[in-house]
């Protein structure tokens, strides 16, 4: 937690020192709970600063629309651009366009494919996804062992496959299962539900109809995990018979944990990422040097420490 607080404090100082600026923001989607908190983190931080204007647009999960938004920001002469990418494989073109125009660009939350080759004046602010799925799956492993399981089946709900976070979180699950301590776990099914609660519910209903047997649900985010819980409850399953794990520690997820429906989630500071992205963009616009990659730590959330996050 100390590292997180130091990071946010540093971001705030950079933002306050920055010049007046007009910042264009392109969000992958407005109808995502986690990204809404992130977006509000930027908006709230901007409200504390003088002469900072945000233009925030919804790309509606359309990569072509997002590219057009970035082109429009460049054409209008904004001082900096912040992008939450729809498709993390499309960021090379975004970086090239902003670099050619001499406009600072900050990617937030979703790691761009060119993260190790970002031009000067560009940065990435997020949490290290290698921690998220690892913390999540290690806790699922511990809980299954505590329940006396020597063999266990998992079903894995993945986010959008075009998204680096979904790919990394899923790889984390596989990496934990490959360790000796957790090798008793096997993946029975692994499919995408595109980060969405409704699709998570539909996917779980399909698995139940197909007779898939499992001991734990490991989801790339909380929304899909909550959807899975809804489907299992509708089918008459009791939540104490299965372990359910998500990532993000959204308010809905914390409520589900308090109700005994969710066993594991991983806190990702959406507001801190939003604040950090804006402060980094303002610092770059003012000609300051920043780190190319700024990571805010993930934190494991369980019923035992739930009160710290509610």
C-alpha positions as CSV (number, residue, x, y, z in Angstrom):
1,X,0.0,0.0,0.0
2,X,2.9,2.3,0.7
3,X,4.2,2.1,-2.9
4,X,0.7,3.0,-4.1
5,X,0.3,6.1,-1.9
6,X,3.8,7.4,-2.8
7,X,2.9,6.9,-6.5
8,X,-0.4,8.8,-6.3
9,X,1.2,11.6,-4.3
10,X,3.9,12.0,-6.9
11,X,1.3,12.1,-9.7
12,X,-0.6,14.8,-7.9
13,X,2.5,17.0,-7.5
14,X,3.2,16.6,-11.2
15,X,-0.3,17.5,-12.2
16,X,-0.3,20.6,-10.0
17,X,3.0,21.7,-11.5
18,X,1.8,21.3,-15.1
19,X,0.8,24.2,-17.3
20,X,-2.7,24.9,-18.5
21,X,-3.7,22.2,-20.8
22,X,-6.4,20.7,-23.0
23,X,-6.3,16.9,-22.8
24,X,-8.2,14.5,-25.2
25,X,-9.3,11.2,-23.7
26,X,-10.5,8.2,-25.6
27,X,-11.9,5.4,-23.4
28,X,-12.5,1.9,-24.8
29,X,-16.0,1.8,-23.4
30,X,-18.2,3.9,-21.0
31,X,-20.5,1.0,-20.0
32,X,-17.8,-0.9,-18.0
33,X,-17.9,-0.5,-14.2
34,X,-14.1,-0.5,-13.7
35,X,-13.4,1.9,-16.6
36,X,-16.1,4.2,-15.3
37,X,-14.2,4.5,-12.0
38,X,-11.0,5.0,-13.9
39,X,-12.6,7.7,-16.1
40,X,-14.1,9.4,-13.0
41,X,-10.6,9.4,-11.5
42,X,-9.3,11.5,-14.3
43,X,-12.3,13.8,-14.3
44,X,-12.2,14.3,-10.5
45,X,-8.5,15.0,-10.6
46,X,-8.9,17.5,-13.4
47,X,-11.5,19.3,-11.3
48,X,-8.9,20.0,-8.6
49,X,-6.5,21.7,-11.1
50,X,-6.7,25.1,-12.6
51,X,-6.9,25.6,-16.4
52,X,-7.1,21.9,-17.2
53,X,-9.8,20.8,-19.7
54,X,-10.7,17.2,-20.5
55,X,-12.5,16.1,-23.6
56,X,-13.6,12.5,-22.9
57,X,-15.0,10.3,-25.6
58,X,-16.5,6.8,-25.7
59,X,-14.9,4.5,-28.4
60,X,-17.8,2.0,-27.8
61,X,-15.3,-0.9,-28.2
62,X,-14.7,0.1,-31.9
63,X,-11.0,0.4,-32.8
64,X,-11.8,2.3,-35.9
65,X,-13.8,4.9,-34.0
66,X,-11.0,5.2,-31.4
67,X,-8.4,5.9,-34.2
68,X,-10.7,8.6,-35.5
69,X,-11.0,10.1,-32.1
70,X,-7.2,10.3,-31.8
71,X,-6.9,11.8,-35.3
72,X,-9.5,14.4,-34.3
73,X,-7.7,15.3,-31.1
74,X,-4.5,15.7,-33.1
75,X,-6.2,17.9,-35.7
76,X,-7.7,20.1,-33.0
77,X,-4.3,20.6,-31.4
78,X,-4.8,19.2,-27.9
79,X,-1.8,19.4,-25.5
80,X,-1.9,15.7,-24.7
81,X,-3.9,12.5,-25.4
82,X,-4.9,9.7,-23.0
83,X,-6.0,6.4,-24.5
84,X,-7.6,3.4,-22.9
85,X,-7.1,1.1,-26.0
86,X,-10.0,-0.9,-27.5
87,X,-7.4,-3.2,-29.1
88,X,-4.0,-3.3,-27.6
89,X,-2.5,-4.5,-30.9
90,X,-3.6,-1.3,-32.6
91,X,-1.5,1.0,-30.5
92,X,1.5,1.2,-32.9
93,X,-0.5,3.4,-35.3
94,X,-1.7,5.5,-32.4
95,X,1.8,6.1,-31.1
96,X,3.1,6.9,-34.6
97,X,0.3,9.5,-35.3
98,X,0.8,11.3,-31.9
99,X,4.6,11.2,-32.2
100,X,4.5,12.7,-35.7
101,X,2.3,15.5,-34.4
102,X,4.5,16.1,-31.4
103,X,1.7,15.5,-29.0
104,X,2.3,13.6,-25.7
105,X,0.4,10.3,-25.5
106,X,-0.4,8.2,-22.3
107,X,-1.9,4.8,-22.5
108,X,-3.9,3.8,-19.4
109,X,-4.9,0.4,-17.9
110,X,-4.4,-1.7,-21.0
111,X,-0.8,-2.4,-22.0
112,X,0.0,-1.3,-25.6
113,X,1.7,-3.9,-27.8
114,X,4.5,-1.4,-28.3
115,X,5.0,-0.7,-24.6
116,X,8.8,-1.5,-24.9
117,X,9.2,0.8,-27.9
118,X,7.2,3.9,-27.0
119,X,8.6,7.1,-28.5
120,X,9.8,10.0,-26.3
121,X,6.8,11.8,-24.9
122,X,4.7,8.7,-24.4
123,X,4.1,6.5,-21.3
124,X,1.9,3.7,-19.9
125,X,0.1,3.9,-16.5
126,X,-1.5,0.8,-15.1
127,X,-1.0,-2.2,-12.8
128,X,1.3,-5.1,-13.7
129,X,-1.1,-7.8,-15.0
130,X,1.5,-10.5,-14.1
131,X,0.5,-9.9,-10.5
132,X,-3.3,-10.0,-11.0
133,X,-4.0,-13.5,-12.3
134,X,-1.1,-14.9,-10.2
135,X,-2.5,-13.5,-6.9
136,X,-6.0,-14.7,-7.9
137,X,-5.1,-18.2,-8.9
138,X,-2.7,-18.8,-6.0
139,X,-5.5,-18.0,-3.6
140,X,-7.9,-20.3,-5.4
141,X,-5.2,-23.0,-5.1
142,X,-4.9,-22.3,-1.4
143,X,-8.6,-22.5,-0.8
144,X,-9.0,-25.7,-2.7
145,X,-6.2,-27.3,-0.7
146,X,-7.8,-26.1,2.5
147,X,-11.0,-27.8,1.4
148,X,-9.1,-31.0,1.1
149,X,-9.0,-31.2,-2.7
150,X,-6.3,-33.4,-4.2
151,X,-7.8,-33.0,-7.7
152,X,-9.8,-30.0,-8.9
153,X,-11.3,-28.7,-12.1
154,X,-11.4,-25.0,-13.0
155,X,-13.5,-23.2,-15.5
156,X,-11.9,-20.0,-16.8
157,X,-13.7,-16.9,-18.1
158,X,-11.6,-14.8,-20.3
159,X,-12.0,-11.1,-21.2
160,X,-11.8,-9.9,-24.8
161,X,-9.0,-11.8,-26.6
162,X,-7.8,-8.6,-28.4
163,X,-7.0,-7.3,-24.9
164,X,-3.5,-7.7,-23.5
165,X,-4.9,-7.9,-19.9
166,X,-7.2,-10.8,-20.8
167,X,-4.3,-12.7,-22.4
168,X,-1.9,-12.0,-19.5
169,X,-4.4,-12.8,-16.8
170,X,-5.2,-16.1,-18.5
171,X,-1.5,-16.9,-18.9
172,X,-1.1,-16.2,-15.2
173,X,-3.7,-18.9,-14.4
174,X,-1.8,-21.4,-16.6
175,X,1.5,-20.4,-15.0
176,X,0.2,-21.0,-11.4
177,X,-1.2,-24.4,-12.4
178,X,2.2,-25.4,-13.8
179,X,3.8,-25.0,-10.4
180,X,4.2,-28.1,-8.3
181,X,2.1,-26.7,-5.4
182,X,-1.0,-26.1,-7.6
183,X,-0.5,-28.9,-10.3
184,X,-3.6,-30.7,-8.8
185,X,-5.7,-28.2,-10.6
186,X,-6.9,-28.8,-14.2
187,X,-8.7,-26.4,-16.6
188,X,-12.0,-28.1,-17.7
189,X,-13.2,-25.2,-19.9
190,X,-11.8,-21.9,-20.9
191,X,-13.8,-19.4,-23.0
192,X,-14.3,-15.7,-23.4
193,X,-17.3,-13.7,-22.1
194,X,-15.8,-10.3,-23.2
195,X,-15.6,-8.8,-19.7
196,X,-19.4,-8.6,-19.5
197,X,-21.7,-9.8,-16.7
198,X,-24.5,-10.9,-19.0
199,X,-22.2,-12.9,-21.2
200,X,-20.6,-14.4,-18.1
201,X,-24.0,-15.6,-17.0
202,X,-24.8,-17.0,-20.5
203,X,-21.5,-18.8,-20.6
204,X,-22.0,-20.4,-17.2
205,X,-25.5,-21.4,-18.1
206,X,-24.1,-23.2,-21.2
207,X,-21.5,-25.0,-19.1
208,X,-24.1,-26.1,-16.6
209,X,-26.4,-27.3,-19.4
210,X,-23.5,-29.3,-20.9
211,X,-22.8,-31.0,-17.6
212,X,-19.4,-29.5,-17.1
213,X,-18.2,-30.3,-13.6
214,X,-15.9,-27.9,-11.7
215,X,-14.7,-26.9,-8.3
216,X,-13.8,-23.3,-9.0
217,X,-14.6,-20.4,-11.4
218,X,-11.6,-18.2,-12.2
219,X,-12.6,-15.1,-14.1
220,X,-10.5,-12.4,-15.7
221,X,-12.7,-9.8,-14.1
222,X,-15.4,-9.3,-11.5
223,X,-18.2,-8.6,-13.9
224,X,-18.0,-12.1,-15.5
225,X,-17.6,-13.7,-12.1
226,X,-20.8,-12.0,-10.9
227,X,-22.6,-13.2,-14.0
228,X,-21.4,-16.7,-13.3
229,X,-22.7,-16.5,-9.8
230,X,-26.1,-15.4,-11.1
231,X,-26.3,-18.3,-13.4
232,X,-25.3,-20.8,-10.8
233,X,-27.8,-19.5,-8.3
234,X,-30.5,-19.7,-11.0
235,X,-29.6,-23.3,-11.5
236,X,-29.9,-24.1,-7.8
237,X,-26.2,-24.3,-6.9
238,X,-25.1,-23.2,-3.5
239,X,-22.2,-20.8,-3.4
240,X,-20.5,-22.7,-0.6
241,X,-20.0,-25.6,-3.1
242,X,-17.8,-23.8,-5.5
243,X,-15.0,-21.2,-5.3
244,X,-15.5,-18.1,-7.4
245,X,-12.7,-15.6,-8.2
246,X,-12.6,-12.3,-10.0
247,X,-10.3,-9.3,-10.5
248,X,-10.8,-5.6,-9.9
249,X,-12.5,-5.4,-6.5
250,X,-15.4,-3.3,-7.9
251,X,-18.1,-2.2,-5.5
252,X,-20.5,-4.9,-6.9
253,X,-17.8,-7.5,-6.3
254,X,-17.2,-6.4,-2.7
255,X,-20.9,-6.6,-2.1
256,X,-21.0,-10.1,-3.6
257,X,-18.1,-11.1,-1.3
258,X,-19.9,-9.7,1.7
259,X,-22.9,-11.8,0.7
260,X,-20.8,-14.9,0.5
261,X,-21.0,-15.3,-3.3
262,X,-17.5,-14.3,-4.3
263,X,-14.4,-15.8,-2.6
264,X,-11.5,-13.9,-4.2
265,X,-10.9,-10.7,-6.0
266,X,-7.8,-8.6,-6.7
267,X,-7.9,-4.8,-6.1
268,X,-6.8,-2.7,-9.0
269,X,-6.9,1.0,-8.2
270,X,-8.9,2.3,-11.1
271,X,-9.1,5.8,-9.6
272,X,-5.4,5.9,-9.0
273,X,-4.7,4.8,-12.6
274,X,-7.0,7.6,-13.8
275,X,-5.3,10.2,-11.7
276,X,-1.9,8.9,-12.6
277,X,-2.6,8.9,-16.4
278,X,-3.8,12.5,-16.3
279,X,-0.9,13.7,-14.1
280,X,1.6,11.9,-16.4
281,X,0.0,13.5,-19.5
282,X,0.2,16.9,-17.9
283,X,3.8,16.4,-17.0
284,X,4.7,15.4,-20.5
285,X,2.8,18.3,-21.9
286,X,4.9,20.6,-19.7
287,X,8.1,19.1,-21.0
288,X,8.9,17.1,-17.9
289,X,10.5,13.6,-17.9
290,X,8.4,10.7,-16.6
291,X,8.9,7.0,-16.4
292,X,7.9,5.1,-19.5
293,X,5.9,2.5,-17.4
294,X,4.3,3.4,-14.1
295,X,2.8,0.4,-12.2
296,X,0.4,0.6,-9.2
297,X,0.4,-2.7,-7.2
298,X,-2.4,-5.1,-7.2
299,X,-3.7,-6.3,-3.8
300,X,-5.4,-9.6,-2.9
301,X,-8.9,-9.2,-1.4
302,X,-10.5,-12.0,0.6
303,X,-13.4,-12.1,3.1
304,X,-10.7,-11.7,5.8
305,X,-9.6,-8.3,4.7
306,X,-12.7,-7.2,2.9
307,X,-13.5,-4.4,5.4
308,X,-10.3,-2.6,4.3
309,X,-11.7,-2.2,0.8
310,X,-15.4,-1.6,1.3
